[in-house]
Amino acid sequence: NIVAIYDVVHSDGLDYIVMELIDGISLKEYLQKKGHLSWQETVFFAQQIARALEHAHSRGIIHQDIKPHNIMLLRDGTAKVTDFGIARLESNQETRVMQEAIGSVHYIAPEQAKGSPIDARADIYSLGVVMYEMLTGKLPFEGDSAVAIVMQHINSVPLMPSEIIPNIPKGMDDIVMHAMCPNVSKRYATAQELYNDLERIKQNPDAQFGYAQHDTRGDGALLDETRAISNQKHPTS
């Protein structure tokens, strides 16, 4: 579920890569055509994306720009994750808010937007937003500026997908909101965990996961605390 790279070549002063040819459209284009997807189709695509992320993460690679524009759909329904343009090795803890990724702010994890150290769970957050958009045809947060959207990712509580589109199983609400939990330590730890929950709800649409009570926003988990500073001068020796 990752677009294949066949060769990397340097020739006549040019560097280029030879990639798999994808005969299909992006998930973003597919969503624009359909409006939103059924929860079953959302599970179908999300499991494939989760498999791709689990593979990349197992090699220490964080994509950092998961969004529908970077997921290609083949004619047979296979999903392929592409555009690892700003991916980096997890061992490299230098984080950047790339100018190229400013259009991705709707999908960015709060810790990534803040420039904090990130790990594979940042990609899981972004996949949560993608699932939200697949289910509802809407983004969880909108705003007039990148900063306004980022602050909503940290503090605001979006509507549950089932509040926008009826008949979405409550378990899907649980999965999506748990993937989008702003507190990194309470989010899915691995893409495999997310995949497993998607498999459970595929087998049993009435499955419940009980994540909601833990997935709170605006609890200060990601914000630097404001502290009173004493106005008393320290005695000098």
C-alpha positions in Angstrom: 0.0 0.0 0.0 3.0 2.3 -0.6 3.8 3.6 -4.1 6.9 1.6 -5.2 10.2 3.1 -6.0 12.1 1.0 -8.7 15.3 3.0 -9.2 17.2 6.1 -8.3 19.3 7.5 -11.1 21.9 10.2 -11.7 22.4 10.9 -15.3 23.8 13.9 -17.2 23.7 16.1 -14.1 20.1 15.1 -13.3 18.9 13.1 -10.3 15.6 11.3 -10.7 13.6 8.4 -9.4 11.7 5.7 -11.3 8.3 5.1 -9.6 5.4 2.8 -10.0 2.7 4.2 -12.5 -0.6 4.7 -10.7 -3.6 4.4 -12.9 -6.2 6.0 -10.7 -7.2 9.1 -8.8 -6.4 10.6 -5.4 -8.7 10.0 -2.4 -9.3 13.7 -2.4 -10.7 13.6 -6.0 -12.8 10.6 -5.1 -14.3 12.4 -2.1 -15.0 15.4 -4.3 -17.0 13.1 -6.6 -18.9 11.2 -3.9 -19.3 13.8 -1.2 -18.7 11.3 1.6 -18.2 7.5 1.9 -20.1 4.9 3.8 -18.5 3.7 7.0 -17.8 0.3 5.4 -15.9 2.0 2.5 -14.1 4.2 5.0 -12.9 1.1 6.9 -11.8 -0.5 3.6 -9.5 2.4 2.7 -8.4 3.3 6.3 -7.2 -0.3 6.9 -5.0 -0.1 3.8 -3.6 3.3 4.8 -2.9 1.9 8.3 -1.0 -1.0 6.8 1.1 1.4 4.8 1.9 3.5 7.9 2.6 0.4 10.1 5.2 -0.7 7.5 6.8 2.7 7.2 6.8 3.2 11.0 8.4 -0.3 11.5 11.3 1.1 9.4 11.5 4.2 11.5 10.0 6.5 8.8 7.3 9.1 9.7 5.4 10.4 6.7 4.4 13.7 8.3 1.9 14.7 5.5 -0.9 12.2 5.5 -3.9 13.7 3.7 -6.4 12.6 1.0 -4.3 14.3 -1.7 -1.4 11.9 -0.9 -3.4 8.7 -1.1 -4.0 7.3 -4.6 -6.8 4.9 -5.4 -6.3 2.3 -8.1 -9.1 1.0 -10.3 -9.4 -2.2 -8.3 -9.8 -0.2 -5.0 -6.2 -0.6 -3.8 -5.1 2.4 -1.8 -1.4 3.6 -2.2 0.2 6.1 0.1 2.5 8.4 -1.8 4.5 11.6 -1.5 7.0 11.0 1.3 8.5 14.4 0.3 8.8 15.6 3.9 9.1 12.2 5.6 12.0 11.8 8.0 13.6 9.2 10.1 12.2 8.9 13.5 15.7 9.0 15.0 16.1 12.5 13.7 14.3 14.6 16.3 14.6 17.9 14.5 11.0 19.0 13.6 10.0 21.5 11.1 6.8 23.1 9.9 7.5 23.0 6.3 6.4 25.8 3.9 5.3 23.1 1.5 3.0 21.6 4.1 1.1 24.8 5.0 -1.8 23.5 3.0 -1.8 20.4 5.1 -2.7 22.3 8.3 -6.2 20.7 8.3 -4.6 17.3 8.9 -1.6 18.2 11.0 -1.1 16.8 14.5 -1.1 19.4 17.3 2.4 18.5 18.5 3.7 18.6 14.9 2.2 22.1 14.4 3.9 23.3 17.6 7.3 22.1 16.4 7.5 19.6 19.3 9.3 16.3 18.9 7.1 13.9 17.1 6.8 10.2 16.5 4.6 7.8 14.5 1.5 8.9 16.4 1.5 12.2 14.4 0.7 10.2 11.3 -2.1 8.4 13.2 -3.6 11.7 14.1 -3.6 12.7 10.4 -5.2 9.4 9.4 -7.9 10.1 12.0 -8.7 13.4 10.2 -8.7 11.6 6.9 -11.2 9.1 8.3 -13.4 12.0 9.6 -13.4 13.5 6.2 -14.2 10.2 4.5 -17.1 9.6 6.8 -18.6 13.1 6.8 -17.4 14.8 3.6 -16.2 17.6 6.0 -13.0 18.6 7.8 -13.3 18.6 11.6 -11.8 22.1 11.8 -12.0 25.2 9.5 -10.7 28.7 10.1 -9.5 31.9 8.4 -5.9 31.2 9.0 -3.5 28.3 9.6 -3.0 29.4 13.2 -6.8 29.5 13.8 -7.1 25.9 12.5 -4.1 24.7 14.6 -5.6 26.2 17.8 -8.8 24.3 17.1 -6.9 21.1 16.7 -5.5 21.7 20.2 -8.5 23.0 22.0 -11.8 22.5 20.1 -14.1 19.5 20.1 -15.4 18.6 16.7 -18.9 17.1 16.2 -18.9 13.3 16.2 -19.1 11.9 12.7 -22.5 10.3 13.6 -23.8 13.8 14.5 -23.2 14.9 10.9 -24.1 11.7 9.0 -26.7 9.4 10.7 -26.3 5.7 11.0 -22.5 5.8 11.4 -21.8 3.2 14.2 -20.8 4.7 17.5 -17.7 2.5 17.4 -16.6 4.4 14.4 -16.9 7.7 16.4 -14.7 6.1 19.0 -12.1 5.0 16.5 -11.9 8.3 14.7 -11.9 10.5 17.8 -9.3 8.3 19.5 -7.0 8.5 16.5 -7.5 12.3 16.7 -6.9 12.6 20.4 -4.8 15.8 20.9 -3.0 14.2 23.9 -0.3 12.0 22.3 -0.1 9.6 25.2 -3.8 8.8 24.9 -3.9 8.3 21.2 -3.4 5.0 19.4 0.2 4.0 20.0 0.6 2.2 16.7 -1.1 2.0 13.3 -1.6 -1.7 14.0 -3.8 -0.9 17.0 -5.9 1.3 14.8 -6.1 -1.4 12.1 -7.2 -4.0 14.7 -10.1 -1.8 15.9 -11.2 -1.2 12.3 -11.2 -5.0 11.9 -13.3 -5.4 15.0 -15.9 -3.0 13.8 -15.9 -4.5 10.3 -16.8 -7.8 11.9 -19.2 -6.3 14.5 -20.8 -2.9 13.7 -22.1 -2.7 17.3 -18.6 -2.9 18.8 -17.9 -0.3 21.4 -14.4 0.8 22.5 -15.0 3.3 25.4 -12.3 5.8 24.4 -14.5 8.9 24.6 -14.0 9.5 28.3 -10.2 9.7 27.8 -10.1 11.7 24.6 -10.6 15.2 26.0 -9.5 18.5 24.4 -8.7 21.7 26.1 -7.3 20.0 29.1 -3.9 21.7 28.9 -2.1 18.6 27.9 -0.5 20.3 24.9 -0.4 23.9 26.1 2.4 25.4 28.0 1.1 26.3 31.4 0.7 29.9 32.4 2.3 30.4 35.8 2.4 33.3 38.2 5.9 34.6 38.6 6.9 36.0 42.0 7.8 39.7 41.9 10.1 39.3 44.9 13.7 39.7 44.1 16.0 36.8 45.1 18.5 37.8 47.8 22.0 38.3 46.6 25.0 37.0 48.5 
